[in-house]
Amino acid sequence: MPLGRTGLQVFPLCLGGNVFGWGADEEASFAVLDAYAEAGGNFLDTANSYSAWVPGNRGGESEAIIGRWLAARGNRGEIVIATKCGMQPPGLARDQILREVEGSLERLGVDRIDLFYAHQDDPGTPLEETLAAFGELVEQGAIGAIAASNHSAGRLAEALRVSEERGLPRYEVLQPRYNLIARDDYEGALADLCREEGVAVAPYTPLARGFLTGKYRPDRPFPESVRAGGMASWVRDERKLAVLATLDRVAEANGASPAQVAIAWLLARPEIVAPISSATSPEQLSELIGAADLRLSPEAVSALDGAG
């Protein structure tokens, strides 16, 4: 599928690299990456901050694992790489952007990053400075297209205006948090802006930290997972359980899993190109890949729209 106006063609499920070096060690990460490529996947998402939250990690572990995998498989030309800067350390000043992209290129073992995100907004740095720095990198060939993550509608609109007025590269892709549970931040002004401006959308957490897989329920033990600790309150939340019940009904009617339906619901929106989801095993990945071919009826989409 075309990724907005970037000129990139991507698989409709982007493989998230946030678990590489965290929930999946290097051997498990390679197995997931191999399974994804064998299924036709070509779109990898990572960041220079992954996975700094793990004791003993500094950030960049995910990029390094992906870089070693690319070198081992010799498939760089077949893979679209997206990474990010500006989260750790925070900020989008020119010197920091140039320094951070150099580190990402080294860890990934590549001479060009296909899609480079501003991981979060930086109101303290003028947009002209940030976008001009990205422009330098585009001119040098170090990055292809630029994108924004965790930006509000107002700030994204302002960035698009500055790009047009100053002749600078513009954010061609948005990466917001968006799923059947977390909807308010994206739906409305931000979604409208992306459709009006032709900004492609690659949402993260499409499965709401695993809740929309159906594996967390009040009547069964929680599976062992690095993310399970935060789910106890979710399975007591009536609104979230109502969403899960609707998801179950649609999944059963379509002969699909809840996870596949949750991703297919996102793909039913015309501006959404490739939801970003991670996996710690080829088995998990195989289920997620099935969402790419699932087409929900208007009635199913409407039921999910009204869930909860």
Wavefront OBJ file of the C-alpha trace (Angstrom):
o trace
v 0.000 0.000 0.000
v 1.243 3.530 -0.660
v 2.316 5.280 2.532
v 0.700 8.641 1.871
v 2.874 10.881 -0.285
v 6.200 9.381 0.823
v 6.611 7.238 -2.293
v 7.028 4.197 -0.051
v 5.026 1.016 -0.523
v 4.364 -0.823 2.730
v 2.654 -3.923 4.071
v -0.629 -3.046 5.843
v 0.708 -4.209 9.210
v 3.839 -2.487 10.506
v 5.979 -4.589 12.838
v 6.763 -2.700 16.019
v 10.269 -3.060 17.395
v 9.542 -1.838 20.934
v 9.769 -5.398 22.318
v 13.160 -6.167 20.766
v 15.621 -6.218 23.631
v 12.764 -6.197 26.152
v 10.014 -8.817 25.784
v 12.036 -10.622 23.088
v 15.766 -11.298 23.267
v 17.859 -11.239 20.111
v 17.136 -14.849 19.126
v 13.379 -14.395 19.588
v 13.509 -11.037 17.788
v 15.243 -12.608 14.784
v 12.574 -15.345 14.676
v 9.787 -12.744 14.635
v 11.550 -10.626 12.011
v 12.120 -13.700 9.814
v 8.467 -14.735 10.092
v 7.304 -11.216 9.243
v 9.504 -10.998 6.146
v 8.466 -14.479 5.023
v 4.796 -13.421 5.266
v 5.462 -10.497 2.933
v 5.963 -7.840 5.607
v 8.377 -5.017 4.859
v 7.671 -2.161 7.313
v 9.615 -1.979 10.602
v 9.074 0.643 13.284
v 11.586 1.361 16.034
v 13.070 4.301 17.965
v 16.366 5.334 19.463
v 14.728 5.197 22.913
v 13.709 1.499 22.695
v 14.124 -0.020 25.234
v 15.650 2.407 27.721
v 12.993 1.597 30.330
v 14.493 -1.869 30.917
v 17.024 -2.021 33.776
v 20.506 -2.210 32.283
v 19.442 -0.821 28.886
v 20.380 2.617 27.573
v 18.124 2.890 24.520
v 19.007 1.884 20.991
v 18.830 -1.842 21.734
v 15.947 -2.359 19.305
v 17.726 -0.503 16.495
v 20.877 -2.539 17.084
v 18.985 -5.843 16.927
v 17.262 -4.801 13.699
v 20.612 -3.705 12.296
v 22.215 -7.060 13.029
v 19.222 -8.837 11.491
v 19.446 -6.754 8.308
v 23.160 -7.501 8.055
v 22.645 -11.213 8.648
v 19.844 -11.535 6.106
v 21.202 -9.102 3.493
v 17.703 -7.775 2.794
v 18.051 -4.035 3.404
v 16.627 -3.206 -0.027
v 13.407 -5.068 0.759
v 12.677 -3.388 4.095
v 11.197 0.029 4.918
v 12.753 1.300 8.141
v 11.104 3.859 10.387
v 12.782 5.165 13.515
v 12.418 8.194 15.776
v 14.208 10.901 17.710
v 13.242 13.451 20.322
v 11.975 11.271 23.168
v 15.171 10.382 24.967
v 16.666 12.814 25.442
v 13.615 15.009 24.816
v 13.870 17.807 22.292
v 13.924 18.583 18.578
v 16.643 21.222 18.336
v 18.820 21.065 15.212
v 22.012 19.831 16.849
v 20.174 17.135 18.775
v 18.373 15.857 15.672
v 21.631 15.650 13.700
v 23.340 13.843 16.558
v 20.509 11.393 17.097
v 20.124 10.443 13.438
v 23.841 9.674 13.302
v 23.471 7.261 16.203
v 20.442 5.575 14.637
v 22.194 5.128 11.301
v 25.151 3.516 13.046
v 23.055 1.126 15.135
v 20.880 0.151 12.197
v 23.936 -0.299 9.980
v 22.351 1.642 7.119
v 23.159 4.830 5.232
v 19.543 5.968 4.931
v 16.447 5.887 7.144
v 13.303 5.638 5.038
v 10.940 7.361 7.491
v 12.154 9.487 10.392
v 9.739 10.526 13.146
v 9.695 13.357 15.616
v 8.814 11.027 18.495
v 7.020 13.749 20.438
v 6.355 17.447 20.069
v 8.866 19.980 21.353
v 7.085 23.303 21.950
v 10.339 24.807 23.203
v 12.038 24.639 19.792
v 10.723 26.673 16.844
v 9.118 24.461 14.216
v 11.229 26.224 11.580
v 14.402 24.956 13.274
v 13.138 21.392 13.596
v 11.823 21.147 10.044
v 14.914 22.813 8.580
v 17.112 20.255 10.367
v 15.037 17.454 8.878
v 15.408 19.204 5.515
v 19.209 19.100 5.820
v 19.050 15.368 6.417
v 16.729 14.834 3.448
v 19.111 16.796 1.210
v 22.042 14.729 2.461
v 20.156 11.509 1.725
v 20.349 10.394 5.362
v 16.557 10.214 5.628
v 13.787 9.857 3.086
v 10.546 11.264 4.471
v 9.624 12.747 7.840
v 6.755 12.000 10.176
v 5.261 13.018 13.512
v 4.285 10.973 16.539
v 2.259 12.115 19.551
v 1.329 15.493 18.074
v -1.935 17.346 18.654
v -4.116 18.538 15.789
v -3.135 22.144 16.426
v 0.591 21.505 16.408
v 0.450 19.214 13.385
v -1.549 21.834 11.485
v 1.001 24.481 12.452
v 3.879 22.273 11.311
v 2.197 21.653 7.955
v 1.688 25.396 7.540
v 5.336 26.167 8.305
v 6.490 23.516 5.855
v 4.361 24.993 3.080
v 5.327 28.602 3.778
v 9.070 27.935 4.155
v 9.440 25.267 1.465
v 10.540 22.680 4.048
v 9.802 18.937 4.178
v 6.442 18.222 5.753
v 5.246 15.512 8.073
v 3.802 12.927 5.689
v 2.840 10.318 8.299
v 1.298 10.588 11.754
v 1.765 7.978 14.467
v -0.911 8.492 17.145
v -2.073 6.232 19.933
v -5.371 4.866 18.658
v -7.450 1.756 19.245
v -10.957 0.685 20.239
v -10.255 1.681 23.852
v -8.247 4.891 23.336
v -10.149 7.003 20.806
v -10.543 10.573 22.039
v -7.044 11.835 21.220
v -7.284 10.880 17.543
v -10.918 10.944 16.498
v -12.219 14.375 15.599
v -9.863 17.222 14.734
v -6.713 15.131 14.314
v -8.357 12.518 12.087
v -10.064 15.239 10.042
v -6.757 17.050 9.535
v -4.999 13.902 8.342
v -7.736 13.174 5.812
v -7.854 16.774 4.565
v -4.067 17.085 4.240
v -3.374 13.603 2.901
v -1.275 12.622 5.899
v -1.031 8.839 6.204
v -1.670 7.339 9.635
v 0.181 4.461 11.300
v -1.360 4.145 14.778
v 0.437 2.488 17.667
v -1.025 0.252 20.399
v -3.801 -1.041 18.093
v -4.443 -3.841 20.601
v -4.499 -1.580 23.677
v -1.505 -3.203 25.367
v -2.870 -6.658 24.575
v -6.333 -6.127 26.068
v -8.028 -6.377 22.661
v -6.542 -9.812 22.050
v -8.995 -11.078 24.659
v -6.292 -12.663 26.794
v -7.114 -10.475 29.811
v -10.528 -11.370 31.227
v -12.043 -11.215 34.722
v -12.859 -14.920 34.802
v -9.446 -16.342 33.940
v -5.845 -16.128 35.154
v -3.648 -13.546 33.474
v -0.979 -14.896 31.125
v 2.652 -14.278 31.967
v 3.657 -11.083 30.209
v 5.817 -8.024 30.791
v 2.654 -5.958 30.270
v 0.210 -7.942 32.401
v 0.793 -5.936 35.568
v -1.264 -2.969 34.419
v -4.319 -4.951 33.345
v -5.920 -5.678 36.724
v -8.017 -2.513 36.705
v -8.969 -2.944 33.051
v -10.838 -6.201 33.628
v -13.012 -4.403 36.207
v -13.871 -1.542 33.857
v -17.399 -1.981 32.468
v -16.785 0.211 29.420
v -13.689 -1.729 28.416
v -15.464 -5.044 28.952
v -18.353 -3.839 26.756
v -15.877 -3.117 23.958
v -14.392 -6.578 24.379
v -17.854 -8.196 24.263
v -18.658 -6.469 20.959
v -15.258 -7.439 19.628
v -15.950 -11.066 20.553
v -19.276 -11.043 18.681
v -17.791 -9.539 15.525
v -14.843 -11.910 15.653
v -17.097 -14.958 15.947
v -19.268 -13.756 13.057
v -16.197 -13.314 10.855
v -14.339 -16.473 11.830
v -11.493 -14.315 13.098
v -9.735 -13.587 16.370
v -10.448 -10.476 18.457
v -6.954 -9.167 17.692
v -7.510 -9.494 13.950
v -10.833 -7.671 14.168
v -9.344 -4.860 16.282
v -6.690 -4.228 13.623
v -9.136 -4.627 10.726
v -11.363 -1.981 12.353
v -8.473 0.466 12.129
v -7.737 -0.458 8.520
v -11.352 0.285 7.603
v -10.545 3.998 8.011
v -9.242 5.311 4.685
v -6.401 7.377 6.135
v -4.942 4.487 8.151
v -2.320 2.628 6.158
v -0.471 0.351 8.582
v -1.250 -0.112 12.276
v 1.894 -0.843 14.295
v 1.856 -3.997 16.372
v 4.598 -5.998 18.027
v 5.010 -9.708 18.643
v 7.349 -11.774 20.773
v 6.943 -15.021 18.837
v 6.194 -16.164 15.269
v 2.937 -17.644 16.556
v 1.736 -14.271 17.821
v 2.814 -12.672 14.569
v 0.933 -15.203 12.449
v -2.332 -14.203 14.101
v -1.672 -10.500 13.587
v -0.768 -10.950 9.919
v -4.238 -12.402 9.330
v -5.754 -8.984 9.976
v -4.285 -7.646 6.731
v -6.742 -9.721 4.685
v -9.803 -9.279 6.896
v -12.471 -6.956 5.490
v -15.221 -5.978 7.900
v -18.738 -5.194 6.720
v -20.133 -1.682 7.278
v -22.434 -3.199 9.884
v -19.488 -4.713 11.764
v -17.565 -1.447 11.664
v -20.640 0.425 12.909
v -21.091 -2.018 15.796
v -17.484 -1.542 16.839
v -17.757 2.238 16.437
v -20.586 2.209 18.959
v -19.033 -0.259 21.392
v -18.565 0.930 24.928
l 1 2 3 4 5 6 7 8 9 10 11 12 13 14 15 16 17 18 19 20 21 22 23 24 25 26 27 28 29 30 31 32 33 34 35 36 37 38 39 40 41 42 43 44 45 46 47 48 49 50 51 52 53 54 55 56 57 58 59 60 61 62 63 64 65 66 67 68 69 70 71 72 73 74 75 76 77 78 79 80 81 82 83 84 85 86 87 88 89 90 91 92 93 94 95 96 97 98 99 100 101 102 103 104 105 106 107 108 109 110 111 112 113 114 115 116 117 118 119 120 121 122 123 124 125 126 127 128 129 130 131 132 133 134 135 136 137 138 139 140 141 142 143 144 145 146 147 148 149 150 151 152 153 154 155 156 157 158 159 160 161 162 163 164 165 166 167 168 169 170 171 172 173 174 175 176 177 178 179 180 181 182 183 184 185 186 187 188 189 190 191 192 193 194 195 196 197 198 199 200 201 202 203 204 205 206 207 208 209 210 211 212 213 214 215 216 217 218 219 220 221 222 223 224 225 226 227 228 229 230 231 232 233 234 235 236 237 238 239 240 241 242 243 244 245 246 247 248 249 250 251 252 253 254 255 256 257 258 259 260 261 262 263 264 265 266 267 268 269 270 271 272 273 274 275 276 277 278 279 280 281 282 283 284 285 286 287 288 289 290 291 292 293 294 295 296 297 298 299 300 301 302 303 304 305 306 307 308
